[in-house]
Amino acid sequence: MNSPDAPDVPDARPRATDPAPVCSAKGCRTPAVWVLAWNNPKLHTPERRKTWLACDEHREHLSSFLGVRGFLKDVVTLAEWERGSAADR
């Protein structure tokens, strides 16, 4: 999904060797604090989750963008998401 305000972020979860993740809002380079998990039911299976990252300032805007389309499934802290990723290994 491409939008002018929030570019799509790859599904890959961050690894310790990756650079610090930044907010997905257009032009924002602030470190990410939140993970917005979403899917487009017309394109993705129900269990599939795409992700956008958000800083505190852009969390509500990005959540609203996904929410009005019925795409938003979950909002968790980046630390929580990474703990879940480590548990999946």
LOPALUM-548974 format. One line per field, with one value per residue (C-alpha): residue number from 1; x, y, z. Coordinates in steps of 0.5 Angstrom, whole numbers, plus 500, padded with zeros to 3 digits. Layout:
<rs>
tormar NUM|...
c1 X|...
c2 Y|...
c3 Z|...
</rs>
This chain:
<rs>
tormar 1|2|3|4|5|6|7|8|9|10|11|12|13|14|15|16|17|18|19|20|21|22|23|24|25|26|27|28|29|30|31|32|33|34|35|36|37|38|39|40|41|42|43|44|45|46|47|48|49|50|51|52|53|54|55|56|57|58|59|60|61|62|63|64|65|66|67|68|69|70|71|72|73|74|75|76|77|78|79|80|81|82|83|84|85|86|87|88|89
c1 500|503|500|503|503|506|510|510|515|517|515|522|522|528|535|540|545|540|540|535|528|525|518|514|511|513|520|520|527|525|527|521|517|511|509|502|501|496|493|489|483|483|490|492|490|487|494|498|501|505|508|509|513|511|514|510|508|506|503|495|496|498|493|488|490|490|484|479|480|479|487|489|490|494|499|504|511|517|520|514|514|521|520|515|520|525|520|518|525
c2 500|507|513|520|520|514|509|502|499|492|486|484|485|489|485|488|489|493|501|504|504|510|513|511|518|522|526|524|521|520|514|509|507|504|498|499|492|492|488|490|484|485|483|479|473|474|472|476|483|488|494|501|504|511|516|519|525|521|515|517|520|514|509|514|513|505|505|509|504|498|496|497|491|492|498|496|499|497|493|489|487|485|481|477|477|474|469|467|464
c3 500|498|501|501|508|510|506|507|511|510|514|517|524|526|528|533|527|523|524|529|526|525|524|517|517|510|512|519|522|529|532|532|539|536|531|528|525|519|513|507|507|500|499|505|509|515|519|515|518|515|519|520|525|529|533|539|535|529|532|532|525|522|526|524|517|517|522|517|512|517|516|523|527|533|536|541|543|539|545|546|538|539|545|541|535|540|542|535|534
</rs>
